[in-house]
Amino acid sequence: MAKLKDMDVPIEGMHCASCVLSVNKTFECEEGVEAVDADLASNKLHITVNPKKMTYDEMDSIVKNLGFELHCDEVTLRIDGMHCASCTMNVENFLIRLDGIFDVKADLTSGTARIRYDKSKVTIDDMEAVINNLGFELLGIDGQTEIDEEELYQQDLKSKRNRIIVGLFFSAILMILMYSMWDPLMGLTHQIHESTGIDISSMGLLSLLISIFPFLYVSLPILKAGINGLMHKNLNMDVMYSMGIIVAYGSSILGTFGIVLDHTFMFYESAVMLPSFLMIGRYLEAKAKKKTSDSIRELIGLQPTVATLVELDENNEILSQKEVQIAEINLEDKLLVKPGDKIPVDGKVIGGESYVDESMINGEPIPKVKKDGEEVFAGTINQDGVLIISALKIGSETVLSNIIRLVEKAQSSRPPVQKFANTIVSYFIPVILTIAIIVFCIWYFVLGATLLFSLTCLISILVVACPCALGLATPTAVTVGVGRAAEFGILIKNGDTLENAGQIDVAAFDKTGTITEGKPEVDDVIAYGISEEELITLAASVEQNSNHPIAKAIVRKAEGLELLNTVDFENVTGKGIKAVIDGRTVLAGNKSLMESNDVEISDDILDTFNNLENQSKTIILLAVDEHVRGILSLSDKVKQNSKRTIEELHKMGVETYMLTGDNESTALSVAEEVGIDNVKAGILPENKLDIVKDIQSNGSKKVLFTGDGINDAPALTQADIGVAMGNGTDIAMESGDVVVMEGDLENVVAAVQFSKKVMRRIKENIFWAFAYNSILIPVAAGVLYPNFGIMFKPELAGLAMALSSVTVISLSLLLKRYVPPIKKAKN
């Protein structure tokens, strides 16, 4: 039975006893929860769980669905010495036992462990003690400690390469000696035998003298890790490799001196070749694993290190300039960006005009013109003109920094399919040790095989069996897949999203800014009892307090007019805006707003309203002191790729919905133009949540919802997959499971296609990892020997083991070249 974990997790958002009751009742019904007590006074969730059945991520999801939020501290530790899937599992299993740690995710690919914890209960020193006790080394906190990754990587490769060269060189010498007739120590061993009676193999003694130092040099990292593992009761693959190597070399020494074993037990060349082949595997694996993280390193490499700070006069002419470090830049500093330079911060252009390559942010290859008033982003490249920008976001607040943070977090997450692999890995080493001993006993005691043959089978099984390929199958594919998606401007936040996105049944969309451009323009201005100019002035004056696309369009229409001051401003959700101007109550919104404020609409005005609405336009009524004074109509263009996106979803068998607060006529017109199946019009933002719930309850369908990430936050959270559309500026990074940069609707389909591709690759990796062990372990056990005379030499078993991990990583690396079909067709 798995050990239970007691946790006291800070929770925000509970305001009353009914909130507490809701949390307690919900968790009491969940499998894996043994006890729960939400405490309103301390804002803590006291909970006892079975970590195998209830993870922190699942707890977090449950709490968010209830409208609350779990809070904890988070740190990513850099750990040296993790070589296999068993290592990462031991790091997780031992760290999670510390009181105050809620979640641990160790990543073999990056050599890190992401830990969520309560720093008032547990410290980094406590974590370091556990890591050291397991035989690993804490290098520091990721992002805070200056670690030269490239230097460490090159040193590691050099060390492995040197050991490989020494091992193979001396293995070759030992093999030449074995097949040659040269035996210079024959006379010496004969004299020893005559004087002492000890029968020493002269060839064995020569091999021992030649191999002892190369053997220790090549095997030292493996033996050291294996001994550390045993000392700290940490059963990992290094323990198994060490057992195989020691048995091979130890039996050779015993055979040389005729102690227990005879002179036929000569494994010297195998004993040196075996760790050499293991080193070859680790060398290739290290190079391949580094490539899996290329995408995040490329993103980090986009961050500029210096900038040109300028001082301007009142005419925006440069008075002085100097080069400064990025860390020295403050908000609203004025910066000069020359052609070919990387833009150092997120900012606004206040001088100059130039094309800027933003492909690293949004995946679009065509540069954009940037001029006064337009926003630019850190890491993008200025092409042909000079720009002067004012810093709006700096350091960790830039869009690029947010992207890097999201990608790093996603790459260390795991889809649920990893749980299956982890279960296998947890039992793998004990099972293999048992199989090896049973096989040895069967061959030697039951079938009467020689001790030499039985030992060879034992060593080969210990060496050839490896859970590393199984442990690498998921994280390498996730790391490469998430990084590749980011290159297309698709930010996938976690492993659950990666797995579920390819399984959706329904795709629901907000209309404004998602299906349409989100940049409506005023078409008709019809005034009643006032001038058109006054109508526009009044409407723009109340709308200037709103960020809604319709409000912005009306304010744009009033350019050149002097807007009026408003008081008692009120945004009536789903209906419009209410404010007081010069003592007059002004309403701007839809018919519902008028009706709820007892504003009478005449038949003539209603006919005009209906006529404009039948033209698929959005209508805004303006009333002053309960009298309608005008109508403004607006239209919003459908995005060019909206129709194609819907068509691609239909090809996948996905049903489509459009949810909008706009009038039914406009909604139906847009839906018909792009081919959407179902339309829900005239609904409030909170109703979208209910509609998503209804769709999910109808046959347990999985729903993807796409919206702007702010007004649609409840629906985004409720949906199985929430996709937040953004243009890279005020993007709501926390709203959805997927963030689509630049609001490219095709990327919604691309995200689904990425999900399908990565999950298919993970399953292929797991298949090959299982196939490898299923085929080679029986061969190593000698099942082919009776009929075919085939046996697996330990050194070849070591090479085969190494190549299994390299194969899985190489399959994952193929994702670096993947292009979603919808993007191929577009190109």
N, C-alpha and C positions, 0 to 999 in steps of 0.2 A: 504493500500500500504506500502511495506517495505521501511524503511528509506534508503536513498542513502548514500554511503560512499565515501568520497574524500580521495585519497591516492597519495602520492608522493614517489614512490618506486625507489631506486637506480637500474640502469640497466647498465650492462657492455657489451661491444662488438660492440656498434654502432660507425661506423667510418665516415659515410657520410650521405648526405641528402637522398639517396635511402634507407639506413637502417631505418631512421626515417619514411619514407613513408611506408615502408614495415610493420613496427610495427603498425602505425596508421591505415592503411587499414585493417590489419588483425583483430584488436580489434574492429573496427567500424562494422564489420560484425557479431560480437559475441553477442548473447543474454545476456542481463543483463548489458551491457556496455552503459552508458548514454553519456559519453564524454571521449575523450582520446587525449593526446598531449605528444608525446615523444620529450624530449628536449635534443638535441645533446650537447649543451654547458654545461649543468649541469649534464648530464648523469642521468636524472630522467625521470620516466614514470609518468606523471600527468594523473590520471584516476579517473573517477567517476563511481561507479558500484552499482548494487543492490546485496548486499551480499548473498541474498537468491538464486540468479541465477548465480552469478559469484564469485567463491571462490578464495582465494589466490593460492591454489594448481593448479586450472585450469589456472589462469594467468601465473603461473610459467611454466606449461607444454607448453602453447602456445608460450611463449618467448623462451624456450629451442628449440622448433621445428623450430623457426626462426633462431637459431644459436646464440642467445644472452643469457644473464643470469641475473636474478633478485638477488639482494643482500639485506640482512637485518640482524639485530641482532636477536638472539634467546635466550630465557630463559625459564626454567621450574620452576614454583612456586609450593611449597607445601602448600595446603590449608586445613584447618580443618573446619569441619561443613557441608560439602556437603553430604546430606543423600539420595537424590533422583534425578531422571532425570531432574526435574524442577530446582533443585539447579544448576546443571551443565549448563543448558541452560541460566539461569539468569547470571551466571558468564561470559559466552561467550557473551551474548547480551549486557551487560553493559560495559565490557572491550573493546569490538570492537568499541564502540562509542568514545573512546579516540583518539584524533588526533595523528597519529604516530604509532598506532597499526594496523597491516595488517591482522593478523590471530590469532584466539584463539581456542584452543582445550582443553576443560576441560574433565578430565577423572574421572568418579565416582569410578572406580575400584581402582585406585592408589592414589586418592585424590590429583591430580596434575592438573596444567593448563600449556600447552606448548604455548608460546606466541612468535610470530614473529613481530618485531617492529623496529622503528628507534630511537635509544637511544639519538639522538640529539634533538628529539621532545618530548619524553615521558620518564619518569623515573620509577624505581621500586616503589618509594614512591607514585607516582600518581596511579599506579596499586593497591598498598596496600590500598589507601584511598577508591577506588571503592569497593574492596573486603570487607573491614570493613563496609562500608555503606550498603552492602548487608546482613550483619549479620554474615559473616564468619571471620575466622582468618588466616592471612598469617603467616605460620610457618617459612618460609625462602625460599632461592633459593636452588633448588635441586642440590646436589653435592658440594655446597659451605658452607652450614650451617651444623654444626654437630647436626644431629637429630638422636636420638636413637629410630629407628622405632620399635624395639622389645619392648622397655620399654613403649612407647606410646601405642602400641597395647595391651600389657598386662594390663596397667592401664585402658584402655578403656573397655576391657573384664571384668575386676574386677568390675568396676563401673556398667556395665550392669548386671552382674551376681548378685551383691548385691541388685540392684533394683528389679530384677526378684524374688529373694528369699523373700524380704520384701513384695512385691506386692502379690505374691501367698499365703504367710502365712496369711496375714491379709484378703485376699479375702476368704480364707477357714474359718477363724473365722466369718466373716460377713455372709457367707452362713449358717454356723452352727446356728448362732443366728436367722437367718431368719426362719429356719425350726424348731427351738426349741420353747418351750413355755416360756422360761425364759425371764422375762421382769422386771429387777430391778428398772427401772426408772418410772414405771407406777404410783406409788404414787406421785412422784415429779411432773410429768406432770399434774396429776389430780388436785393437789393443785394450780399449776400455772393457770390452766383453771378456777378454782373456784374463784381465787382472781383477775385475770386479764381478763378472758374471751377468752384468746388466746388458741386455740386448737392445742396443740403440740403432734405429734406422739411420744410416749415413745420409741418405737423400732427405729424410725427414728433418735431420739436424741441420743440414744445409738450408733447407727451405725455411726452417724456423729462424735461423740467424738472418736470412735475407728479408724475411717478411715482418719480423716483430715490430720494427719502428714504423714502416709504412702502414702496417695494420692499425697500430695505435693512432697514428696521425689521421688516417682516413676515417676511422671509426669513432674517434673521440667525440664529435658532436652528438652522434646517435647514442653512444654508450652513456655519455654524461646526461642527456635528456632522459634516457631510460632509467638510470640509477636515481635521478631526481624524482621521476614519476613513482618509482617503488618506495622511495623514502617518504614521499608525501601521500602515499596510498592513492596515487593517481594512475590508473591503468590506461595507458594510451598506446598508440602504435609504436612509439619509440621503445617501449618495454618489449613488445613482440619482436621488433627488429633486433634489439639487443640480445634477446634470448637466442634468436636464430644465429646471430654472428658469434656469440660466445660459445654456443654448442658446437658450431663448425670449427672454430679455432681451438677450443678446449679439447675436443675429441682428437684433433690433429696432434696436439701436444702429447696427449695420453698415448695415442698410437705410435708416436715417434719413440717414446721411451718404454713402450710395451706395458704400460700400466693399465690394467683392466682390458684395454683394447689392443688389437694386434696392428702390425704395420700396414694393413690395407686401409686403415682410417687416415687418409691423407687429404685434408680439405684446404690446405694452405692457399692454393691459388683461388679456390672458391671463396674462402674466408676473406681474402683481400678484394676479390672482384665484386663480392656481394655488396659491401658498403659503397664501393665505387659506383656501382649501378644505381644504388639508392641515391647517391649524390647527383648522378646524372639526372635522375627523375626530379629531384628537388631543384636542381639548376634550371631545368626546362620549365618546371612548375612556377618558379619565382619569376622568370621572364614572362610567362604567359599571364600570370596573375597581375603583373604590373600593367599589362596591356588592357586588362579589363577595367582599370580605373583611369584610362587615358582621358575619357570625356570630362571627368571632374577636374583633372589636372589642367586640361585645356581651358575650362571655365575659370579656374583660379588664375591661370596664366593671363587671362584677359584683364585682370585688375591692374591698372597702371600704378606705378610706384611714385612718380613725380608729376608735378603740374607747374604751369607758369602762372603765377599770381600777378595781377596787374592793378594799378591804381589809375582811376579815370577822373577826368575833369567833368564839369557840368555839361559839356557837349559830347560826352562819351569818348573823348580822345585819350589815348594812353599817355600818362605822365611818367610812369615807371613800371618796370616788370622785373620779377626775379623767380628763380626756380625754387620750389618748396616740395617737401615730402607730402604725400597724400594725407598723412596723419595730422599735418599742420593746418589743413584747410578748415575753415569755419563756414557756417551757414551764411549765405548772402555774399560770400567772397566773390570777387570778379576774376575770371580765369580766361586766359588766352589759349585757344586750341588751334594749332597750325596744321596745314595739310599733312596727312599721314599720321598725325598723333592720335592716341586713344583719348577719348573724352574721360576726364578723371572722376567726375561725380555726376549724379543726376541733377540737371539744372535746366534753366530757361535761357534761350538765346536772347541777348540784348544788343547784339551787334554782329553784322556780317551775314553772309549767306553761303551755304555749302551743301553738297550731297554728303550724307552720312550712311555708312554701312551698318545696319542694325541686325544683320543675319544671325549673329551670335546670341541675340536676345529673342528674336521672334521666328527665326528659321527662314525668313524671306530673303532671297538673294538680291533683290533689286534695291539699290540705295534710295534714300528718301531725301527730298530737299528740306533743309531746315533754315528758317529765317526768324526774324524778330517775333518773340512771343511763343515760339514753339519749344516743346520740351525735348531734351536729349538725355541719354542714359550712359552711365559709367560703363566703360569697356567697349563701347561702339567706336568705330573708326571714322574720323573726319577725312574726307577724300580730297577735295580740290580747292576749297576756299578757307578763309580765316574766320573763325567764330570767336565771339566774346560771350561767355555764359556767366550766369549768376547761380551759385550753388544753392540747390533746394534740399537735396538729401546727400548725406556724406557717410563714409565708413560702412558700418553694418546695415544702414538703413536703405542703401541703394537697391534698385531692382536686381542688379547682378548679384549682390550679396545674398538677397532673399532666394534667388534661383539656386545659388550654390548650396545654401543651407537646406533647401527643400530636396535637392538632388542627393546630397550626402545622407540625409535622413531616410529617404526612400531606398537608397542603395543598401543601407544596413537593415532594412525591414525585410520581412519574409512572408511570402504567401502561405496560406494554410496548408498547402501541399507539403511544405517543409516539415510539418509535424510528423508526417508518416516517415520521412527519411530520418528524422531525429530519433524516433522510436526504434528503428532498425539499428542505428548507430549505437544506442545505449546498451543494446544486448550483444553487439557484434563481437567485441574482443573476448568476453567470457565464452561465447559459443565457439569461436575459432580455436581458442586454447583447448577447450574440451574436445573438439573434433580432432585436433592434432594429436592429443594424448591417446584418444580412442584408436585412431588410425595406426599409431605406433604400436599399440598393444595388439591390435588385430594382426598386423603384418608379422610381428616378432613372436608373439606368444601363441597365436591361433594358427596362422598360415605357415609359420616356421621359416620366414624370410631371414636373411642375414641381418645382423645388427647394423651393418653399414647401410643397407638399403632402407631399413626401418627409420634410422636416424635421418637419412636424406629426405624421406617423405615428411618427417616431422619438421625439419628445417624449412623445406619448401612451402609447406602449408603456412607456417608462421610468417614467412616473408611475402608470399604471393597474396594472401588475404589482406584487404585494405578497405576501410570505410571512407578513405579520403575522397575517392571519386564520388561516393554517395553524398558526402558532406559538402562537396564543391558544386554539385549538380544544380542546386537552386541559387545560392548566393552569387555565383559567377554570372549566371544568366540574368538575374535581377540587376546586378551592377551594370552589365553591358547594355541591357535593354532599356533601363531607366535613363542611362546616360545618352543613348542614341535617341530616345524620344525627346530629351531636352534639346537636342540639336535641331529638332523640328519645331521648337517652341511649345512642346507638350510636357508639362510638369506633373508626373504621376507621383502621388505623395507617399504611398505605402504598398506593402505586399498584398494586402487584402484587395485593394483596388485593382492591382495588376491581375489578380486571378479572376475577380468578379466581372470586370469590364467586358470580357469576351463572352459572358454568359447572359447578357441582358435580353429581355423579352420586349420591353417598351422603352422608347426614347421620348421624353417630354421636353418641350422647349418653351421658354418665355418668348414673347414676340419682339418687343422693342429692344434693339441693340443686339439681339441674338439672331432671329430670322431676318430682321430688317437692319438697316444701317445704324439706326439709333440716332439719326441726325435729321429729324423732321423739319420741314420748312413751312412757313405760313403761306397758304394759297389765297384764301378769301378773307376779307375784312368787311363785315357788314355792321353798320352802326345804326342805332335806334335812338333818336332824340339827342345825340351828341355827335361831334365830328369824328371821322375815322382816326385823326391824329390823337384826339383825347381818349378814344377807345384803346388805341395801342399803348398810349402812355399809362393809362390806368392798369391795363392788363400786365404790362411789363413791370410796373412798379410793385405789384403784389408777387409776380413770378420771380423777381430778382432774388428772392430769399430761398428759392428752391434749386436743387441740383438736377431735377428731372429733365430728360432730353426735351420734352415739350416746353417746359419753362425756359430753357436755354434758347430754344428756337424763337419764342415770343420776345425775349430780351434782345436777341439779334435783330429782330424786325424793328425794334425801337432805337436802333443805333442813330445817333444824332439828336435824339429827343432828350429833354431833361426829365429824369425820373423823379417821382415824388417819394417822400419819406412815409414809411408805414409803421403802425403800432399794432399791438395785439395780434401779431401774425400767428396763424394756426394752419398746420398742414393736416388736412382731413384725409386720412389714408384711403386710397382707392376712389376718391371723389374729386378732390381739388384743393383749393387754397382759400383762406378767409383772412382778411386784414382790414384795418381801419386807416383811411387816408383823409386827412383834413376833417375829421369828425364823421366821415361817411363810411358805412360798412360796405366793403367791396368783396364780392364772391367771384371766383374764376374756377370753373370746373365743368363737370358733366351734369346731366339732368338730375341724377340722384342728389347731388349737392344742392341744387335749386329746390327740389321737393322737400329735402330735410330741413331747409331754412324757410319754408313757406313762401317761396318766390313763385308767382303765377306766370306761366308761359302762355302767351296768346296763341290762337290757332295759326295766324300768319307766320309767327316766329317758329312755331312747331313744324309747319310745312317746309319752311326753309331749312330747318334743322334736319328733317327727314330726307330732303332732297340731297343735301350735302353728304349725309351719312350713307345714302345709297350709292354714292360715288366712291365709297371705301375710304372716306377721309375721317380723321379724328377731329371731333368738334368740341370747342371750348365756348361755353356760355359765360358772359360777364354780366353780373347784376350789381346795381348800386342802390342801396337802401330798399331792397326787396323788389326792384324793377329791373327787368332785363334791358341792358343798354347796348348789347352787341353780341355778334357771333364771330369767332375766329375758327377757320378750318385749317388743318395741317395734314400733310401727307408725308409718308416715310418710305423711301425706296427699299425694296427687297434686296438683300445681298446677292451678288452675282453667283456665289457658290451654294446658296441655300437649297435650290432645287436639286442640284447634284448630290448634296449631302443626304437629303431625304431619299433620293433614288437609291443611293448606296445602302442606306439602312434597310430599305424595303427588300433589296437583293439578299440581305442577310437574314430576312425573315423577321425583322423588328417592326413592331407596330408603333406608329408615331402620334403624338398629341401636341397641341399648341395651347398654352394656358396664358390668357391675357386679360388685363383689365379694360382693354379697348372695347368699343362697341361691336356687336355681333356681325354687322354688315362688313365692317373693315376686316375683322378677324377671318371671316369666311372667304373674303376676297383674297387675302394673303395666303390662307391655307390652300385654296384652289390653285393659286399660281405656283406654289412650290410642291404641291402633292401630299400635304399632311392628311392623315386619316381622320383624326378626331379633333374637334375644336371646343374649348371651354372659354367663352368670352364674358366680359363684364364682371370678372371676379376680383375680389380683394386679395392682396398678397397672402393673408393668412389662410384663404380658401385653397390656395395652391397646395399647401401642406395636406389638407384633407383629401384633395383629389389624388395626390400621390399615394396616400395611405389606402384609399379605395382601390386604386389600380393594383397595389401590392397584395391586398387581401383577396382580389379576384383571381383565384387560381394560383396563388403564391408566385406571382410574376416578379421578376427582377426589373427594377426601374432605373433608368439613367435620366437625370434631370439636368438641363442646361439653362443657366441664367446668368445674371450680371454679378452674382456673388455677394450682393449687399441686400437689396430689397427681397431677394429670393432665398435668403439664408435659411429660413425654416424648411422650405422644400428641398434645398440642397442637402441639408443635414438628414432629412428623413429618407431621401432616395438611397437606393443601394449604391449608386454611383452619382456623386454630385460634380458637375463640371462648371467651374466658374470662368466666364468669359472676361477677358481683360485686354487692355491695349498697352500694358506695360507701365502705366503711370500709377493710378490709385487702385491698382488691382487688389482685390480682397483675397490675399494669399491663404487665409485660414478658412474660407467659406466652403470650398469644395474639396473633393478627393482628387480632382484633376484640375489644373489651371491651364487654360489655353491662352497663350500670349497673342497679342494683336487681334483677338476676337475672331480668328479664322475658323469658321464653322466646320470646314473640312477636317480640321484637326480633331473634332469630336469622333468622326469615323476613324481617323488615323489612330486615335487612342485605343479604340476598340480593336483595330487590326494589330496594334502593338501588343495588346493583351493576349490575343489569340496566338500570335507568333511566339512570344516569350514563354507562355505556358506550354505550347507545343514543344519548344526547345527544352524546357525543364523536364518534361515527361520523357523526351528522348534521352536526355542525360541520365535520368534515373534508370531508364531501361538498360542503357549500356553499362552503367555501374553494376546493376544486378546481373546482367548477362555475363560480364567479365568475371565476377566472383563465382557465379553458378557454374561456369565452364572450367575455369582454371583451378579452382579448389579441388574438384574431383581428379583433375589431371595431376595436380601436385600430390594428391593422396595415392596415386599409383594405379588408378582403375584401368588405365590403358596398358599397363605393363604385362599382365598375363597373356593377352591376345596379340598385342602389337610390339611388345618390348620397349614401349615409350615411357620414359620417366622424366620428370621435370627437375633439372639441376637447380640448386639453390640460387646460383648467380643469375640464371635466366629468369627464375621466379622473381627475383628482385627487380630485374629490368622490366618485366611484364607489369609488375605492380606500379612502377614509376610511370610507365606509359599510359596506364589507365587514367590517372589524374590528368595527365597532359591531354589525353583525348577529350575528356569532358570539358576542360577549359577551352580547348581549340574549337569545339562545337559551339560553346557560348560566344567565343570571339567572332564567329561568323555573323552574329547579330549586328556587329559594327557596320556591316554593309547592307543591312536590311533597309529597304525603302517601302513604306506602306503602299499598297496597290493604288489607293486614291491619289497619292502623290505621283506615282509613276504615270498614271493616266493624265494627270495635270501637266506634267513635264512633256 
